[in-house]
Each structure stands twice: as structure tokens, then as C-alpha cells.
Amino acid sequence: MFSKHKPDSVPADHTVPPPASPKSTAQADGSRDKTGRTAIIGAQTSIKGNVIGEEELIIDGQVAGTVEFKHNTVSIGNTGRVEGDIYAQTLHVAGHVEGRLITSHKISIHHTAYIVGTIITPCLVLEDGAVFQGSIDMDAENEVLLSAFEGEVDKSTPHRVQDQEDTMDYFEEADATTPTSEEDIYHEDKS
């Protein structure tokens, strides 16, 4: 009834090649450069001067100077140390930074981070345990931010204008039900 005969077109020792691997995240991520490469400043490397580039950057060593990777992600590892301003699209900090951290999209500060300076970004994630001394400005319309990124700032922050308007409506309604003068309070107590 059923034939145990194998078709002649497939050899007995035939192996199926593995499926083509999907694009790596480096190639799929639009914020990375076209080659998908990442620059690394190793733990045993120390740079005095500005570091400027158009690719992803990982800093595990020391940099004394400005770091400018405005269209890419900069990551500062646990052993990384930067003394100077950092400009990036996205910034991840797990090490030590003294200076201004300015991003057009987002800053993530991990629990091992130690930061002294100013943070200017439309979106900030700060983990428990991180040490931060300085000021934070999350206004997407900040002049420093707009001039540094020539208007290319991600303005889609968690606190949208609509949320602020809803909050204002709530407070205006609450104010409408409360007496506004001592005389109104006095009359309400008498009745």
C-alpha cells in the first residue's frame, strides 16, 4: 500500500542547508552607520582630545575631551571614564562622567554610573543605585539641544502636551468647585 521507496532526485546523504541568517542588529538598526561597525576605546586606552565620529562608540577606557557622535549611540562601560561633554543620539552610561551629557533622543543611566554635570535630553532613564550630581533639563525645545543637533531632536517624550492639557483641565475643574474667597467659605459654614 505505502511504498518505502525514496525518490531518486534526493540523495540519501542529502543535508538541508541552514536557513539564511537574518540581518544582524547592526545592519537592521537604522541609527548605526552603513557598515554596521562599532568603534571601541579599550579599557587600557587613554585619549586626551576630542573624539568625533559617525559610528557607534563604546568607551571602556578614559577620554579627556569632547565626544561627538551626534547621529549614533555612545555607550560608556563600567570601566569607562569621560571628562568632557558628550553629544550623541542615544547614550548609555555605566561608568564615570564629568561634563554635559547632551542627546537628541535618550539617555540611560545604569546603576553603576557616577555622573557629575548637566543632562540635557528629551528622554531619561535613571536606574536605582546610580549616582548623579548636577542638573537635568528634559525640554525638547532647549536652546542648547536644538543648536547642538540643528533641530533634529526627538520630541516624542512620555509627557505629551495632551497629557499636560488633561492635567490642567482636571485642576481647572477642581478649582471651579472650591470657594474662592473667605466670604464664600463663611457663608457655606453657616448654612
Backbone hydrogen bonds, N-H to C=O, Kabsch-Sander energy under -0.5 kcal/mol:
donor,donor_aa,acceptor,acceptor_aa,energy
10,V,7,P,-1.0
14,H,11,P,-1.5
27,Q,24,S,-0.5
28,A,24,S,-2.5
29,D,25,T,-2.0
30,G,28,A,-0.6
32,R,29,D,-1.3
36,G,33,D,-1.3
39,A,56,E,-2.9
41,I,58,I,-2.9
42,G,40,I,-0.8
45,T,42,G,-2.0
47,I,62,Q,-2.7
49,G,47,I,-0.6
49,G,64,A,-2.3
51,V,66,T,-3.0
52,I,50,N,-0.5
53,G,68,E,-2.2
56,E,37,R,-1.0
57,L,73,T,-2.2
58,I,39,A,-2.5
59,I,75,S,-3.2
60,D,41,I,-3.1
60,D,58,I,-0.6
61,G,41,I,-1.2
62,Q,45,T,-2.4
63,V,81,R,-2.5
64,A,47,I,-2.9
65,G,63,V,-0.6
65,G,83,E,-1.0
67,V,85,D,-2.8
68,E,51,V,-3.0
68,E,66,T,-0.5
69,F,67,V,-0.5
69,F,87,Y,-2.8
72,N,69,F,-1.9
74,V,90,T,-2.4
75,S,57,L,-2.7
76,I,92,H,-3.0
77,G,59,I,-2.2
77,G,75,S,-0.7
80,G,77,G,-1.4
81,R,61,G,-2.5
82,V,96,H,-2.4
83,E,63,V,-2.8
84,G,82,V,-0.6
84,G,98,E,-1.8
86,I,100,R,-3.0
87,Y,67,V,-3.2
88,A,102,I,-1.9
89,Q,69,F,-0.9
89,Q,72,N,-2.4
90,T,72,N,-1.2
91,L,106,K,-2.1
92,H,74,V,-2.6
93,V,108,S,-2.8
94,A,76,I,-2.6
94,A,92,H,-0.5
95,G,76,I,-0.6
96,H,80,G,-2.5
97,V,114,Y,-2.4
98,E,82,V,-2.6
99,G,116,V,-1.9
101,L,118,T,-3.0
102,I,86,I,-3.0
102,I,100,R,-0.6
103,T,120,I,-2.0
104,S,88,A,-1.3
105,H,89,Q,-1.9
106,K,89,Q,-1.4
107,I,123,C,-1.9
108,S,91,L,-3.1
109,I,107,I,-0.5
109,I,125,V,-3.4
110,H,93,V,-3.1
110,H,108,S,-0.6
113,A,110,H,-2.2
114,Y,95,G,-2.4
115,I,131,V,-2.7
116,V,97,V,-2.5
117,G,133,Q,-2.6
118,T,99,G,-1.0
119,I,135,S,-2.9
120,I,101,L,-2.9
120,I,118,T,-0.5
121,T,137,D,-1.9
125,V,107,I,-2.7
127,E,109,I,-2.7
127,E,125,V,-0.5
130,A,127,E,-1.6
131,V,113,A,-2.5
132,F,130,A,-0.5
133,Q,115,I,-2.4
135,S,117,G,-1.4
137,D,119,I,-2.8
140,A,138,M,-0.7
142,N,139,D,-2.0
146,L,142,N,-2.7
147,S,143,E,-2.5
148,A,144,V,-2.2
149,F,145,L,-2.0
150,E,146,L,-0.5
151,G,146,L,-1.6
152,E,149,F,-2.2
153,V,151,G,-1.2
154,D,104,S,-3.0
155,K,153,V,-0.7
157,T,155,K,-1.5
160,R,158,P,-1.3
164,Q,160,R,-1.6
165,E,161,V,-2.4
166,D,162,Q,-2.6
167,T,163,D,-2.1
168,M,164,Q,-2.3
169,D,165,E,-2.6
170,Y,166,D,-2.0
171,F,167,T,-2.2
172,E,168,M,-2.6
173,E,169,D,-2.3
174,A,170,Y,-2.3
175,D,171,F,-2.4
176,A,172,E,-1.5
177,T,173,E,-0.8
177,T,174,A,-0.7
178,T,174,A,-0.6
178,T,175,D,-0.7
185,I,181,S,-1.7
186,Y,182,E,-2.7
187,H,183,E,-2.5
188,E,184,D,-1.9
189,D,185,I,-2.0
190,K,186,Y,-1.5
191,S,187,H,-1.2
